[in-house]
Amino acid sequence: MNHLKLALAIVSIATLTFTAGPVAANEKPPEVDNHGLHLVHHSDLRLVYKLPDVDFTKYDKAILVDAYVAFKKNYKREHNDGMNRVTNQDMEKMKKRVAAEFRKAFTAQLEKDGIPVVAQTETGDDVLIIRPAIINLDIEAPDPMGQINNVRTVAASAGQMTLYAEIFDSVSSQMIAKVLDPEADRGFGGNMMEQNNVTNKLAEDRIVKMWADTMAKHMQATVK
């Protein structure tokens, strides 16, 4: 799947999830999606779909594709607020940084949970492919030092982001699961504090490690 197709898939599922509020309080997501994946009830993540009868415990390795990163709509306009705080180049740098940090933290947590991340050439019956995307990215302090034009960013949260990931069998290339989960940084007890590159990374690492840990537990669930 190329970036255009992935982007279209993201738009489709994000629209389902966010059109009428947090997973449409008065609507239910479909029990079966257009790939034949079935909704998983009582998951730790907002939306999880998987192919029926797939034994995830046979997969003990993962290929991790570099994350596609997309900011929330109107991010640049909202954060500039007439001060030209964020440029297109800034946003490209942030996307590359978030993708790199996601890969580093996600890989470390998966391997800590016993799921080694292998090279893309190492396909096999025991290997799955994870194709992640970070969407609706909203970073409160968009620059490395948390201050542009001598303006400091003070907020109770470093921001928020949503994981959309498609999971494939590495041999057949069949999609066997997909997940979508919006998460916001909860900060330090809701206290207002200066946000900067350090708080950004801490928040991103906390969220990404949680995602990886949850995914590993799904893979190991029937064993335990």
Rosetta blueprint (number, residue, H / E / L):
1 M L
2 N L
3 H H
4 L H
5 K H
6 L H
7 A H
8 L H
9 A H
10 I H
11 V H
12 S H
13 I H
14 A H
15 T H
16 L H
17 T H
18 F H
19 T L
20 A L
21 G L
22 P L
23 V L
24 A L
25 A L
26 N L
27 E L
28 K L
29 P L
30 P L
31 E L
32 V E
33 D L
34 N L
35 H L
36 G L
37 L L
38 H E
39 L E
40 V L
41 H L
42 H L
43 S L
44 D L
45 L L
46 R L
47 L E
48 V E
49 Y E
50 K E
51 L L
52 P L
53 D L
54 V L
55 D L
56 F H
57 T H
58 K H
59 Y L
60 D L
61 K E
62 A E
63 I E
64 L E
65 V L
66 D L
67 A L
68 Y E
69 V E
70 A E
71 F E
72 K L
73 K L
74 N L
75 Y H
76 K H
77 R H
78 E H
79 H H
80 N H
81 D L
82 G L
83 M L
84 N L
85 R L
86 V L
87 T L
88 N H
89 Q H
90 D H
91 M H
92 E H
93 K H
94 M H
95 K H
96 K H
97 R H
98 V H
99 A H
100 A H
101 E H
102 F H
103 R H
104 K H
105 A H
106 F H
107 T H
108 A H
109 Q H
110 L H
111 E H
112 K H
113 D L
114 G L
115 I L
116 P L
117 V E
118 V E
119 A L
120 Q L
121 T L
122 E L
123 T L
124 G L
125 D L
126 D L
127 V E
128 L E
129 I E
130 I E
131 R E
132 P E
133 A E
134 I E
135 I E
136 N E
137 L E
138 D E
139 I E
140 E L
141 A L
142 P L
143 D L
144 P L
145 M L
146 G L
147 Q E
148 I E
149 N L
150 N L
151 V E
152 R E
153 T E
154 V E
155 A E
156 A L
157 S L
158 A L
159 G E
160 Q E
161 M E
162 T E
163 L E
164 Y E
165 A E
166 E E
167 I E
168 F E
169 D E
170 S L
171 V L
172 S L
173 S L
174 Q L
175 M E
176 I E
177 A E
178 K E
179 V E
180 L E
181 D E
182 P E
183 E E
184 A E
185 D L
186 R L
187 G L
188 F L
189 G L
190 G L
191 N L
192 M L
193 M E
194 E E
195 Q E
196 N L
197 N H
198 V H
199 T H
200 N H
201 K H
202 L H
203 A H
204 E H
205 D H
206 R H
207 I H
208 V H
209 K H
210 M H
211 W H
212 A H
213 D H
214 T H
215 M H
216 A H
217 K H
218 H H
219 M H
220 Q H
221 A L
222 T L
223 V L
224 K L
